[in-house]
Amino acid sequence: MAETSEQERASLDRISDLPKPILTSILSLLPIQQAARTTILSTKWRYLWNSIPNLTLFQHALNGKNQWLSIVYHILLSRQDPVESCFFWFNFVDLYAFNIDNFILLLCKKGIQKLKLVNDSDEKFYRITSSTLLCSTLRTLDLSNCHVTIPPSFKRFCNLKILKLGQAPIPGHELECLISCCPVLEKLILNHCW
């Protein structure tokens, strides 16, 4: 009798029979923490979450900054597949600067094309470092509550097509320098920049 119910259950699991690209597409619609929970469904699902091409990482989804930091490091370091896009939503304090810089560097090594950083802090801006500015694979960069300073060594964003800056100080000469370093820029959006 138990054998029959096992067969019935297996026949009802049609989702697991879908091709891997479709499954990862479905999982990419979930926050990464929920997608990672699917590992208990079956052996086929065990590492599937680690192939999601689009990451959404909300600091507020977890209790405590140390837990969030360790999970993000685990996600980025354990990935074998490229990351197409990543959305970080965090509340910046000075403690995070080094970690967020490392996250961006890891994403650049994974071929990130679309990066969105939202700093939820009303008190401090996250200062964009050269690791972000040296990421040659970026096609879209969306920054909120982030301070952009162009270092003299910065040459250009070769592939950047969309640049969005929101709620950030960027002096006119810095903005002009940034735009001139984006030869294929198609869209520039400035929202509450000064």
VENWO-V536670 format. One record per residue. N is the residue number from 1. RES is the residue in one letter. SS is DSSP state (2 for helix, 1 for strand, 0 for the rest). PHI is phi in degrees with one decimal (* if undefined). Layout:
# VENWO-V536670
<<N | RES | SS | PHI> <N | RES | SS | PHI>>
This chain:
# VENWO-V536670
<<1 | M | 0 | *> <2 | A | 2 | -64.3> <3 | E | 2 | -65.4> <4 | T | 2 | -65.7> <5 | S | 2 | -66.3> <6 | E | 2 | -66.6> <7 | Q | 2 | -66.4> <8 | E | 2 | -63.2> <9 | R | 2 | -63.2> <10 | A | 2 | -64.0> <11 | S | 2 | -71.3> <12 | L | 2 | -82.5> <13 | D | 0 | -86.9> <14 | R | 0 | -84.3> <15 | I | 2 | -64.7> <16 | S | 2 | -64.0> <17 | D | 2 | -82.9> <18 | L | 0 | -68.4> <19 | P | 0 | -63.4> <20 | K | 2 | -54.3> <21 | P | 2 | -59.8> <22 | I | 2 | -72.2> <23 | L | 2 | -63.2> <24 | T | 2 | -68.1> <25 | S | 2 | -64.8> <26 | I | 2 | -63.7> <27 | L | 2 | -64.3> <28 | S | 0 | -68.8> <29 | L | 0 | -80.1> <30 | L | 0 | -97.0> <31 | P | 0 | -59.2> <32 | I | 2 | -56.5> <33 | Q | 2 | -63.4> <34 | Q | 2 | -73.8> <35 | A | 2 | -62.9> <36 | A | 2 | -65.7> <37 | R | 2 | -68.4> <38 | T | 2 | -72.2> <39 | T | 2 | -61.6> <40 | I | 2 | -82.1> <41 | L | 0 | -68.1> <42 | S | 0 | -169.6> <43 | T | 2 | -65.5> <44 | K | 2 | -63.2> <45 | W | 2 | -87.6> <46 | R | 0 | -53.4> <47 | Y | 0 | -111.7> <48 | L | 2 | -61.8> <49 | W | 2 | -60.1> <50 | N | 2 | -76.9> <51 | S | 2 | -104.7> <52 | I | 0 | -62.0> <53 | P | 0 | -77.9> <54 | N | 1 | -119.6> <55 | L | 1 | -104.4> <56 | T | 1 | -125.3> <57 | L | 1 | -123.4> <58 | F | 1 | -101.2> <59 | Q | 2 | -62.4> <60 | H | 2 | -68.7> <61 | A | 2 | -75.2> <62 | L | 0 | -125.4> <63 | N | 0 | -88.4> <64 | G | 0 | 87.4> <65 | K | 2 | -70.0> <66 | N | 2 | -64.7> <67 | Q | 2 | -64.4> <68 | W | 2 | -62.4> <69 | L | 2 | -60.3> <70 | S | 2 | -67.1> <71 | I | 2 | -67.6> <72 | V | 2 | -64.1> <73 | Y | 2 | -59.4> <74 | H | 2 | -60.3> <75 | I | 2 | -61.2> <76 | L | 2 | -73.4> <77 | L | 2 | -77.4> <78 | S | 2 | -89.2> <79 | R | 0 | -75.9> <80 | Q | 0 | -102.7> <81 | D | 0 | -83.6> <82 | P | 0 | -65.0> <83 | V | 0 | -110.6> <84 | E | 0 | -78.8> <85 | S | 1 | -144.4> <86 | C | 1 | -144.4> <87 | F | 1 | -120.4> <88 | F | 1 | -100.3> <89 | W | 1 | -121.0> <90 | F | 1 | -142.7> <91 | N | 0 | -108.4> <92 | F | 0 | -76.0> <93 | V | 0 | -133.6> <94 | D | 0 | -54.9> <95 | L | 0 | -59.3> <96 | Y | 2 | -82.8> <97 | A | 2 | -52.9> <98 | F | 2 | -60.7> <99 | N | 2 | -67.0> <100 | I | 2 | -65.9> <101 | D | 2 | -57.9> <102 | N | 2 | -65.7> <103 | F | 2 | -58.7> <104 | I | 2 | -64.8> <105 | L | 2 | -61.6> <106 | L | 2 | -63.2> <107 | L | 2 | -64.6> <108 | C | 2 | -63.0> <109 | K | 2 | -69.1> <110 | K | 0 | -91.7> <111 | G | 0 | 79.8> <112 | I | 0 | -52.7> <113 | Q | 0 | -111.1> <114 | K | 1 | -132.3> <115 | L | 1 | -126.0> <116 | K | 1 | -125.6> <117 | L | 1 | -117.3> <118 | V | 1 | -120.1> <119 | N | 1 | -92.6> <120 | D | 0 | -84.0> <121 | S | 0 | -79.2> <122 | D | 0 | -88.8> <123 | E | 0 | -100.8> <124 | K | 0 | -134.2> <125 | F | 0 | -92.6> <126 | Y | 1 | -85.7> <127 | R | 1 | -87.0> <128 | I | 0 | -66.9> <129 | T | 0 | -100.8> <130 | S | 2 | -65.1> <131 | S | 2 | -61.8> <132 | T | 2 | -71.7> <133 | L | 2 | -72.1> <134 | L | 0 | -97.1> <135 | C | 0 | -76.8> <136 | S | 0 | -77.1> <137 | T | 0 | -88.0> <138 | L | 0 | -62.6> <139 | R | 0 | -111.9> <140 | T | 1 | -133.9> <141 | L | 1 | -130.5> <142 | D | 1 | -126.9> <143 | L | 1 | -124.2> <144 | S | 1 | -125.7> <145 | N | 0 | 59.3> <146 | C | 1 | -123.3> <147 | H | 1 | -97.8> <148 | V | 0 | -104.1> <149 | T | 0 | -125.0> <150 | I | 0 | -88.4> <151 | P | 0 | -73.9> <152 | P | 0 | -59.6> <153 | S | 0 | -77.6> <154 | F | 0 | -69.2> <155 | K | 0 | -96.5> <156 | R | 0 | -176.0> <157 | F | 0 | -91.7> <158 | C | 0 | -64.5> <159 | N | 0 | -116.4> <160 | L | 0 | -69.9> <161 | K | 0 | -106.0> <162 | I | 1 | -128.6> <163 | L | 1 | -128.4> <164 | K | 1 | -122.8> <165 | L | 1 | -124.2> <166 | G | 1 | -134.8> <167 | Q | 0 | 50.3> <168 | A | 0 | -146.0> <169 | P | 0 | -80.8> <170 | I | 0 | -146.8> <171 | P | 0 | -60.2> <172 | G | 2 | -54.2> <173 | H | 2 | -67.9> <174 | E | 2 | -68.2> <175 | L | 2 | -63.5> <176 | E | 2 | -61.4> <177 | C | 2 | -64.2> <178 | L | 2 | -63.1> <179 | I | 2 | -64.2> <180 | S | 2 | -67.2> <181 | C | 0 | -92.9> <182 | C | 0 | -121.2> <183 | P | 0 | -65.3> <184 | V | 0 | -111.2> <185 | L | 0 | -60.6> <186 | E | 0 | -108.6> <187 | K | 1 | -142.3> <188 | L | 1 | -125.7> <189 | I | 1 | -123.9> <190 | L | 1 | -116.0> <191 | N | 1 | -128.6> <192 | H | 0 | 56.6> <193 | C | 0 | -101.8> <194 | W | 0 | -140.5>>
